[in-house]
Amino acid sequence: MCSLHHLLGEKAQLYQSWRPLDIDVIEVSEIWGDEEPLGTTRTAHSTIRNEDIEKWLEDTARAKGTSGAEKCLLRIVWVTLSVKEHTYNAAAHAVARVVQEFELQRVEEHASSCYTWSTCVSLDEPESRSFYFGKRPMLGVTWSRRGASTFTNGICFAKGSRVKALREMLDDSLAKKLVRNEELLWILCAVLLSKEVTASQDKIKDHVREVEVRTGYHNWQSRREQAAPGDLNSLSAKMSGCLTKTASIVKKVEVVHGLVNFVEQESAADDVTQKPDNNTHQNLKPHVRILAQRVKSQRLEAEFFAQRVKSQLTALFHLIAQNDNILSHELAKDSRLLALAAQRDSSSMRSLTVITMFFLPGTFVSSLFSAQLFNFGSADAALQMYLTTSLPLTLLTFAAFGLWLYVQSLQGRKRRADAQALLLRQELKATEVDALAKRRITTLVDS
C-alpha cells in the first residue's frame, strides 16, 4: 500500500512544490498539563528561532514550582500559506527538521496522493501512529503520537485565516479537555470547516434574499431586505457565482461528513482494542455526534439554497427575455414607422417624377425652338409646331415610364414565384427524406 501511495503522489508531494521564504523563526503552539488526566492544562503560543529548534524539540517536560511537574501534551507548528504567491512562511530546512523529528514522512507520502483525505498510518514503534487531514491546497494537518503516551506532535499548513482560527480553538476549554485524545486535531478541523460552511451560507442567503425581492419570484411574507441593485445581467452573473459557491459548500460539507465518519470509525476501533485512554474516547463521542448532526443540517441547508439560487437564475433569465422581447417590440414599432415614412417619401418622389415627366418634354422643345436655328414666321405657326412636337413626345415619355414599371412588376413576380418554388422543393425534399427514413425503419423492424 505504501508503494502505491508513493507512486500516486510522486509528482504531488505535500507542499514541496511551494516556495519557502527565508524566515528565521517558526510559529508554534503548545498545550501543557499535569501528569494526571484530570489535571490542569494551559495553552502557550510562541515563536522559535531556527537555531533554537533542537533545544525546543527536547523541551517536553518542565518543573511546576513545588507542586510537581508538567509535560507537553500537544505541540504544533504553524506554516502559513500564500496561495497567490505559492509560498509558505518558513525556512525549508526548519520544516524538514520538524517533519523528521515528528516522524511525519510516511503519512505525508500517503497524503500526497490525494487532495482531500483523512488517514492514519502505523509507525515502526509499537502503538505509534501518524495522522493526516487535508483539503488542499488551503489546509493540511499532519501529526503523530508515539507509543502509549498522550504527547501529540504536529505541523499545519494553512492560509492565514485558518491558522488564526485553529490557534484560537486551542485556547478554548474544549481543546484543553480533549488534548489527550489523538483525534483532537480532526475535531478542530471539522469545527473549522463547519464554521466556514455556516459563514458562506449566510453570505449566500443575504444575496439570494436581495435578488428575490428584486425579481418578486418568492412567496415569503416576512421579506424585509432591500432589492438588489444593478442590472439584471449583473444579478444573473452574481447568482451564477452563488450557485458555484453553493457547489463548493456542498463539497466542503461532504468533506466534513467524511471526516466525522472517519473519527467515529477510529473511536470504535480504539474501543475494540481497549486502549488505556478509552476514557478520553468516551469524552469524544458526544462531540462527534453533535458534529454529525450539524453536518446533516448543513447538507440540507446547502441543497435548499442551491434550489433557491437555481429558481432565481430561472427568474432572472425570464425577466431578461421579457425585457429583450419588449425592446424588440419597440424596435419593430420604430422600424414600421420608418417604413411608413420611407413609403411616404417614395410616393412623394413618384409624384415629383410624374410632374417632371409632364413638363420636361415641353421644356425641352421650347428650349430647342427658342434657338436661332428655327424661323417659323409667325407666332401661330410656332405654337402649332410646338404643340405638334411636345404633345407626342410627352405621351411617348409616359409610355416609356409605364413600360418600365410593367417590366419591374414582371421581374418582381418572377422572383417571388422562384422563391416559392424553391421553398416548395425544399419541403418536398424533406418529406421524401422522412418517408424514406420511415420505410427504412419499417424494413428493419420487419426483418
Backbone torsions as a table, in degrees:
resi	resn	phi	psi	omega
1	MET	NA	-39.1	-179.9
2	CYS	-62.8	-39.6	179.9
3	SER	-66.3	-35.0	177.8
4	LEU	-65.3	-45.9	177.2
5	HIS	-62.5	-37.5	177.9
6	HIS	-63.4	-40.6	179.3
7	LEU	-67.3	-42.1	-179.1
8	LEU	-68.2	-35.9	-176.1
9	GLY	-100.1	16.2	-175.2
10	GLU	-60.5	-36.5	-177.6
11	LYS	-105.2	11.4	-177.9
12	ALA	-137.8	45.5	-178.8
13	GLN	-61.5	144.1	-171.3
14	LEU	-59.6	106.4	174.6
15	TYR	61.1	12.3	177.3
16	GLN	-75.7	-18.6	176.6
17	SER	-82.8	-5.5	179.5
18	TRP	-84.7	153.1	-176.5
19	ARG	-94.4	120.7	178.6
20	PRO	-75.5	150.4	175.1
21	LEU	-97.4	147.6	-179.0
22	ASP	-80.7	77.8	178.5
23	ILE	-110.9	134.9	-172.6
24	ASP	-91.9	11.0	177.3
25	VAL	-136.0	160.7	171.5
26	ILE	-126.9	148.4	178.8
27	GLU	-93.9	134.3	-177.4
28	VAL	-135.8	156.6	171.9
29	SER	-133.3	142.3	-178.5
30	GLU	-136.7	148.3	170.2
31	ILE	-120.0	119.5	-179.7
32	TRP	-107.2	147.0	-179.9
33	GLY	-155.8	172.5	178.9
34	ASP	-73.1	166.7	178.2
35	GLU	-65.8	-34.2	-177.6
36	GLU	-74.3	143.1	-179.7
37	PRO	-59.8	-29.5	-178.6
38	LEU	-98.1	14.3	-179.2
39	GLY	-75.7	175.7	-179.3
40	THR	-77.7	154.9	178.7
41	THR	-134.1	157.9	176.9
42	ARG	-145.4	152.4	-179.8
43	THR	-109.5	138.1	179.5
44	ALA	-132.6	132.3	176.3
45	HIS	-115.0	135.7	-177.2
46	SER	-157.3	173.5	174.0
47	THR	-118.9	137.8	-177.9
48	ILE	-116.8	130.1	176.7
49	ARG	-71.4	149.7	-175.9
50	ASN	-59.2	-35.8	-179.3
51	GLU	-74.2	-12.6	179.6
52	ASP	-101.7	8.1	-175.9
53	ILE	-63.7	-42.3	-178.8
54	GLU	-60.9	-44.1	178.4
55	LYS	-63.8	-39.9	179.9
56	TRP	-65.9	-39.3	-180.0
57	LEU	-64.4	-31.0	-179.6
58	GLU	-81.2	-16.0	-175.9
59	ASP	-85.8	90.5	-178.3
60	THR	-118.6	-6.0	178.8
61	ALA	-147.6	144.0	-177.9
62	ARG	-140.7	155.2	174.5
63	ALA	-76.3	144.3	-178.6
64	LYS	-118.8	73.9	-179.7
65	GLY	61.5	-137.8	179.0
66	THR	-97.8	-1.2	-175.3
67	SER	-92.1	4.8	179.7
68	GLY	128.9	-147.3	-177.9
69	ALA	-133.7	159.4	174.6
70	GLU	-125.8	152.1	-179.2
71	LYS	-125.0	160.4	179.5
72	CYS	-80.9	123.3	-179.2
73	LEU	-96.6	-30.0	-179.2
74	LEU	-145.4	134.5	177.8
75	ARG	-139.0	122.6	-177.0
76	ILE	-136.9	137.3	178.8
77	VAL	-101.3	132.6	-178.5
78	TRP	-101.9	126.5	176.1
79	VAL	-121.6	111.0	-176.5
80	THR	-85.2	131.9	-178.0
81	LEU	-99.1	143.9	169.8
82	SER	-113.0	102.5	-172.1
83	VAL	-67.9	-39.5	-178.1
84	LYS	-65.1	-43.8	-178.6
85	GLU	-88.6	-9.3	178.9
86	HIS	60.0	48.3	-179.4
87	THR	-132.5	165.8	170.7
88	TYR	-135.7	148.4	-168.2
89	ASN	-90.6	64.0	175.3
90	ALA	-157.9	154.6	177.1
91	ALA	-76.0	142.6	-176.4
92	ALA	-61.6	-40.5	-178.0
93	HIS	-69.3	-31.3	178.0
94	ALA	-68.2	-44.0	178.3
95	VAL	-63.6	-43.1	-179.9
96	ALA	-62.1	-39.7	179.6
97	ARG	-66.2	-40.8	179.0
98	VAL	-65.3	-44.7	179.4
99	VAL	-60.9	-40.4	179.6
100	GLN	-67.4	-44.3	-178.4
101	GLU	-67.1	-37.0	-178.7
102	PHE	-83.9	-2.0	179.7
103	GLU	56.8	55.4	-177.4
104	LEU	-107.9	4.3	-176.2
105	GLN	-62.8	-42.9	-174.7
106	ARG	-68.8	-42.4	-179.4
107	VAL	-70.1	-31.6	176.5
108	GLU	-68.9	-31.3	175.6
109	GLU	-64.6	-40.1	174.8
110	HIS	-64.9	-45.9	-174.8
111	ALA	-66.8	-26.9	-176.2
112	SER	-70.1	-11.9	-178.1
113	SER	-88.4	2.8	-178.8
114	CYS	-152.0	167.1	-178.2
115	TYR	-100.8	-29.0	178.3
116	THR	-134.0	119.0	-169.9
117	TRP	-162.7	147.8	169.4
118	SER	-128.6	128.6	-176.2
119	THR	-155.6	162.7	171.4
120	CYS	-138.5	145.0	-175.0
121	VAL	-130.4	133.8	177.1
122	SER	-74.6	140.3	177.6
123	LEU	-98.6	176.6	-176.8
124	ASP	-67.4	-36.8	179.5
125	GLU	-71.3	138.4	-179.2
126	PRO	-57.6	140.3	178.9
127	GLU	58.3	23.6	176.9
128	SER	-108.0	134.9	-178.2
129	ARG	-140.8	155.7	171.6
130	SER	-120.3	152.1	-170.7
131	PHE	-131.5	159.5	179.0
132	TYR	-151.5	141.3	164.3
133	PHE	-139.5	135.4	-179.9
134	GLY	-151.6	148.1	169.1
135	LYS	-134.1	78.8	-171.8
136	ARG	-68.4	152.6	1.6
137	PRO	-93.0	6.9	-172.1
138	MET	-87.9	-14.7	-174.8
139	LEU	-154.4	131.2	174.7
140	GLY	-155.0	119.2	-177.3
141	VAL	-125.1	125.4	175.4
142	THR	-125.3	140.9	179.5
143	TRP	-152.9	166.3	-177.1
144	SER	-144.1	159.2	174.7
145	ARG	-140.5	130.2	-174.9
146	ARG	-100.5	133.3	175.2
147	GLY	57.3	-145.8	-178.9
148	ALA	-95.0	14.4	-178.2
149	SER	-76.0	167.9	175.8
150	THR	-106.8	24.7	-177.8
151	PHE	-97.0	119.2	-177.7
152	THR	-111.9	128.8	175.7
153	ASN	-115.3	136.0	-178.9
154	GLY	-153.0	168.1	176.0
155	ILE	-139.8	138.4	-175.8
156	CYS	-124.0	123.7	171.1
157	PHE	-102.9	120.0	-178.6
158	ALA	-161.6	161.8	175.0
159	LYS	-71.3	164.4	-169.7
160	GLY	-56.9	-43.1	-177.8
161	SER	-64.5	-35.9	179.3
162	ARG	-73.4	-37.4	175.4
163	VAL	-60.3	-44.1	179.7
164	LYS	-62.3	-43.3	-178.8
165	ALA	-65.5	-42.4	179.9
166	LEU	-67.4	-38.0	177.3
167	ARG	-63.8	-39.9	177.7
168	GLU	-66.0	-34.6	177.9
169	MET	-64.9	-32.4	179.1
170	LEU	-67.2	-21.5	176.3
171	ASP	-79.6	-13.7	-177.0
172	ASP	-74.7	152.8	-179.5
173	SER	-65.0	-28.3	179.1
174	LEU	-63.8	-43.8	179.1
175	ALA	-63.3	-39.8	179.1
176	LYS	-67.6	-32.1	179.8
177	LYS	-71.4	-36.3	-175.9
178	LEU	-101.8	13.1	-172.4
179	VAL	-64.7	-27.2	179.8
180	ARG	-79.9	-0.3	-180.0
181	ASN	-97.1	131.6	-177.6
182	GLU	-71.1	-16.2	177.9
183	GLU	-87.6	6.5	-176.0
184	LEU	-57.5	-47.7	-176.3
185	LEU	-66.0	-31.8	173.2
186	TRP	-61.7	-44.6	179.7
187	ILE	-61.7	-44.1	-179.5
188	LEU	-64.6	-39.3	177.3
189	CYS	-65.4	-39.7	178.1
190	ALA	-63.6	-41.9	177.9
191	VAL	-63.7	-42.4	179.7
192	LEU	-59.4	-50.8	-178.4
193	LEU	-66.2	-36.5	178.6
194	SER	-64.4	-40.2	176.8
195	LYS	-66.5	-37.2	176.5
196	GLU	-64.4	-38.7	177.4
197	VAL	-61.7	-44.3	179.6
198	THR	-62.1	-43.5	179.5
199	ALA	-63.1	-42.5	179.4
200	SER	-66.2	-40.2	178.6
201	GLN	-64.3	-37.1	178.0
202	ASP	-64.3	-40.5	178.0
203	LYS	-64.4	-45.6	179.3
204	ILE	-63.4	-38.5	179.7
205	LYS	-60.3	-42.9	178.9
206	ASP	-63.1	-44.6	179.6
207	HIS	-62.6	-44.0	-177.2
208	VAL	-65.5	-40.4	-179.8
209	ARG	-64.3	-42.3	178.6
210	GLU	-63.3	-41.1	179.2
211	VAL	-69.0	-35.6	177.4
212	GLU	-62.4	-39.9	176.4
213	VAL	-65.4	-38.1	-179.0
214	ARG	-67.3	-45.0	-176.9
215	THR	-81.8	-29.5	-174.9
216	GLY	79.3	4.7	-179.3
217	TYR	-89.4	71.8	175.3
218	HIS	-160.9	168.2	-178.7
219	ASN	-128.7	28.4	-179.8
220	TRP	-87.1	125.4	-178.2
221	GLN	-82.3	-20.2	-174.6
222	SER	-102.4	20.0	-177.6
223	ARG	-72.3	122.6	-177.5
224	ARG	-122.7	-0.6	-177.4
225	GLU	-70.6	157.6	174.3
226	GLN	-76.4	151.8	178.9
227	ALA	-66.2	144.0	-179.2
228	ALA	-66.2	131.9	178.4
229	PRO	-78.9	167.5	176.2
230	GLY	102.5	166.3	178.6
231	ASP	-78.2	167.4	-175.4
232	LEU	-65.5	-33.8	-180.0
233	ASN	-65.2	-42.3	178.2
234	SER	-67.2	-36.5	176.5
235	LEU	-65.8	-37.8	176.4
236	SER	-62.9	-41.5	176.9
237	ALA	-64.1	-38.8	178.6
238	LYS	-64.6	-41.4	178.7
239	MET	-67.4	-34.1	174.7
240	SER	-62.9	-41.7	175.7
241	GLY	-63.3	-38.9	177.4
242	CYS	-64.2	-37.4	178.7
243	LEU	-65.7	-41.3	176.2
244	THR	-64.1	-41.4	177.8
245	LYS	-64.0	-37.2	177.5
246	THR	-63.6	-40.2	176.0
247	ALA	-61.7	-38.9	176.8
248	SER	-65.0	-37.8	177.7
249	ILE	-64.5	-43.4	178.6
250	VAL	-59.4	-41.9	177.9
251	LYS	-62.5	-43.3	179.9
252	LYS	-65.2	-38.2	177.2
253	VAL	-62.3	-41.6	178.0
254	GLU	-64.7	-34.8	176.7
255	VAL	-63.7	-45.5	178.9
256	VAL	-64.3	-40.0	178.6
257	HIS	-60.9	-45.3	177.2
258	GLY	-62.9	-37.9	179.3
259	LEU	-65.5	-43.9	179.6
260	VAL	-63.3	-42.8	177.7
261	ASN	-61.3	-40.0	-179.9
262	PHE	-64.9	-41.8	178.3
263	VAL	-63.5	-40.2	177.1
264	GLU	-61.5	-42.6	179.4
265	GLN	-64.7	-41.9	179.2
266	GLU	-64.8	-40.7	178.8
267	SER	-65.2	-40.9	177.9
268	ALA	-64.2	-39.3	178.2
269	ALA	-65.1	-38.7	178.5
270	ASP	-67.7	-33.4	176.3
271	ASP	-64.3	-39.1	-179.4
272	VAL	-66.5	-42.2	-179.6
273	THR	-76.9	-10.9	177.8
274	GLN	54.4	59.4	178.1
275	LYS	-68.8	158.1	-179.5
276	PRO	-61.7	-27.0	-176.9
277	ASP	-97.3	33.0	-179.6
278	ASN	-63.8	-25.9	178.0
279	ASN	-63.1	-36.0	177.4
280	THR	-67.6	-33.8	176.0
281	HIS	-67.6	-35.8	175.7
282	GLN	-63.4	-37.1	176.2
283	ASN	-68.1	-25.1	-177.2
284	LEU	-78.0	-31.4	-171.2
285	LYS	-59.2	-43.3	178.4
286	PRO	-59.8	-38.1	179.7
287	HIS	-68.7	-36.6	177.7
288	VAL	-66.1	-39.6	177.6
289	ARG	-64.1	-39.0	177.7
290	ILE	-63.1	-43.5	178.3
291	LEU	-63.0	-40.5	179.8
292	ALA	-62.7	-42.3	178.0
293	GLN	-65.8	-39.7	-180.0
294	ARG	-65.8	-40.5	178.5
295	VAL	-62.5	-42.3	178.4
296	LYS	-60.9	-43.4	178.9
297	SER	-64.9	-42.4	-179.6
298	GLN	-67.4	-33.6	177.1
299	ARG	-64.9	-45.0	177.4
300	LEU	-61.6	-40.9	179.2
301	GLU	-64.3	-40.9	179.6
302	ALA	-64.8	-43.3	177.7
303	GLU	-63.8	-39.3	179.0
304	PHE	-63.1	-45.3	-179.1
305	PHE	-71.7	-28.9	174.4
306	ALA	-61.6	-41.0	177.9
307	GLN	-67.4	-38.1	178.5
308	ARG	-66.1	-40.2	178.3
309	VAL	-64.9	-43.4	177.8
310	LYS	-61.3	-39.5	178.6
311	SER	-62.2	-42.6	179.3
312	GLN	-70.4	-32.9	174.2
313	LEU	-62.5	-42.9	177.2
314	THR	-63.4	-42.6	179.3
315	ALA	-62.5	-44.1	178.9
316	LEU	-64.2	-37.3	177.7
317	PHE	-62.1	-43.8	179.6
318	HIS	-66.8	-39.8	178.8
319	LEU	-65.0	-41.2	177.3
320	ILE	-63.6	-40.8	178.6
321	ALA	-64.3	-40.0	177.7
322	GLN	-63.1	-44.1	178.2
323	ASN	-62.4	-39.1	177.8
324	ASP	-64.8	-39.3	178.6
325	ASN	-65.5	-40.9	178.1
326	ILE	-63.7	-42.3	178.7
327	LEU	-64.3	-41.0	178.3
328	SER	-64.5	-38.2	177.8
329	HIS	-64.2	-42.3	177.8
330	GLU	-64.2	-40.0	177.7
331	LEU	-64.4	-39.9	178.0
332	ALA	-64.2	-39.2	178.3
333	LYS	-64.0	-43.8	178.1
334	ASP	-64.2	-38.3	178.5
335	SER	-64.7	-39.0	178.6
336	ARG	-64.7	-40.6	177.7
337	LEU	-64.3	-39.3	177.8
338	LEU	-65.6	-37.1	178.6
339	ALA	-66.2	-40.7	177.6
340	LEU	-63.8	-41.6	178.6
341	ALA	-63.9	-40.2	177.5
342	ALA	-65.3	-36.0	178.1
343	GLN	-66.3	-40.3	177.1
344	ARG	-64.0	-41.0	177.6
345	ASP	-63.5	-38.2	179.0
346	SER	-64.8	-40.6	177.8
347	SER	-64.5	-39.7	178.7
348	SER	-64.5	-41.9	179.1
349	MET	-64.7	-38.0	178.4
350	ARG	-65.7	-38.9	178.2
351	SER	-63.7	-42.6	177.4
352	LEU	-63.3	-35.6	179.5
353	THR	-65.7	-43.6	179.6
354	VAL	-63.3	-43.8	179.8
355	ILE	-63.6	-40.6	179.6
356	THR	-63.2	-43.1	179.3
357	MET	-64.4	-31.6	179.9
358	PHE	-68.7	-40.1	-176.2
359	PHE	-93.0	-18.1	-174.1
360	LEU	-65.9	-45.0	179.6
361	PRO	-61.3	-43.4	180.0
362	GLY	-65.1	-38.2	178.4
363	THR	-64.6	-42.1	179.3
364	PHE	-63.0	-44.0	-178.7
365	VAL	-65.6	-43.8	-179.1
366	SER	-63.8	-38.5	178.0
367	SER	-66.3	-36.8	-179.5
368	LEU	-69.1	-44.1	-177.3
369	PHE	-73.9	-16.7	179.2
370	SER	-76.5	-10.8	178.9
371	ALA	-71.0	164.3	-177.9
372	GLN	-77.2	1.7	-178.1
373	LEU	-75.2	-23.1	-175.4
374	PHE	-113.3	140.8	177.0
375	ASN	-136.8	104.5	-176.6
376	PHE	-90.8	-7.3	176.3
377	GLY	86.1	-54.1	-177.4
378	SER	-134.4	165.4	-179.1
379	ALA	-69.7	-36.2	179.9
380	ASP	-64.8	-40.9	178.7
381	ALA	-65.4	-37.9	178.0
382	ALA	-65.9	-41.1	179.5
383	LEU	-65.8	-40.8	179.9
384	GLN	-63.9	-42.0	178.3
385	MET	-65.8	-37.6	179.5
386	TYR	-63.2	-46.4	-179.7
387	LEU	-67.6	-39.3	-179.2
388	THR	-64.0	-29.1	-177.8
389	THR	-92.7	-44.0	-171.9
390	SER	-74.4	-38.1	-177.8
391	LEU	-63.7	-51.5	177.4
392	PRO	-59.8	-38.0	179.8
393	LEU	-65.1	-37.7	176.9
394	THR	-64.2	-44.7	178.2
395	LEU	-62.1	-39.9	178.9
396	LEU	-65.1	-37.6	178.4
397	THR	-63.9	-45.7	178.4
398	PHE	-64.6	-36.0	178.2
399	ALA	-65.2	-41.8	178.5
400	ALA	-64.9	-39.1	178.5
401	PHE	-65.3	-42.6	177.7
402	GLY	-63.6	-40.3	177.5
403	LEU	-63.0	-39.8	179.2
404	TRP	-64.0	-41.7	176.9
405	LEU	-63.1	-39.3	-179.7
406	TYR	-64.5	-43.9	179.4
407	VAL	-63.6	-41.6	177.5
408	GLN	-61.9	-38.4	178.4
409	SER	-65.0	-42.3	178.6
410	LEU	-63.4	-41.4	178.9
411	GLN	-64.5	-39.5	177.5
412	GLY	-63.6	-42.4	177.5
413	ARG	-62.0	-38.8	-179.5
414	LYS	-66.0	-40.7	178.8
415	ARG	-63.9	-42.5	179.1
416	ARG	-65.4	-40.0	178.9
417	ALA	-64.8	-40.0	178.3
418	ASP	-65.0	-40.0	179.3
419	ALA	-64.8	-42.5	177.9
420	GLN	-64.9	-39.1	178.9
421	ALA	-65.3	-40.3	178.7
422	LEU	-64.5	-42.0	178.4
423	LEU	-64.0	-40.3	179.0
424	LEU	-64.4	-41.9	178.7
425	ARG	-62.9	-39.0	178.0
426	GLN	-64.7	-41.6	178.2
427	GLU	-64.8	-41.1	178.3
428	LEU	-65.0	-39.7	179.7
429	LYS	-64.1	-42.7	177.7
430	ALA	-63.5	-38.9	178.2
431	THR	-64.9	-41.4	178.8
432	GLU	-64.1	-39.6	178.7
433	VAL	-63.9	-43.3	178.4
434	ASP	-62.1	-43.4	179.9
435	ALA	-63.9	-40.7	178.2
436	LEU	-64.4	-39.8	178.7
437	ALA	-65.2	-40.6	178.5
438	LYS	-64.4	-40.7	178.6
439	ARG	-65.0	-38.0	179.7
440	ARG	-65.4	-42.5	179.4
441	ILE	-64.9	-42.1	178.9
442	THR	-61.6	-41.1	179.9
443	THR	-63.8	-42.8	-179.6
444	LEU	-65.7	-39.8	178.7
445	VAL	-65.0	-43.6	-180.0
446	ASP	-64.6	-34.4	-179.3
447	SER	-76.6	NA	NA
